[in-house]
Amino acid sequence: MFGSSRSGANAYAKVGLETGVIAASPHKLIVMLFEGALTAINNGMTHMKAGQFEDKGRAITKAILIVDEGMRASLDKKAGGEIAVNLDALYGYIIQCLLRANLRNDQAQLEEAHKLLSDLKSAWDAIGDKVGPGAQAAAAPRPMAAFDSLTPRASSFVSA
């Protein structure tokens, strides 16, 4: 009648996440994307080692979506100039690493993607305290449609 306690906990967690997103600064939103992608890659590594290939695929797909539809899509190449163009290329490379890792069960490709994202997150964290309100507004991600990683969507990625 009322659902399981697990669904209640999931609803509570979702509300907490949505509240965190609404209250977050543009800088914090990017940090949250980094954290989500890194967590998904870690989950993919764990599932790959355990031979849980369906779960591995879901975790890596989640990481790809975060990098592509979250981080990469939020780049403003006009305002960001060469830095944004270079980040776009790097995000593209990370997505390719994740695709190869998923298709070939290649742990090294997952580790490569994780290291690159970790390094970027460290740099992003380092500038966090130095970014003022005006600079944060300029660096703000463009608004995008609601993102639900569990909703199936058309993709240009090849599935194996």
Disulfide bonds with the S-S distance in Angstrom:
none
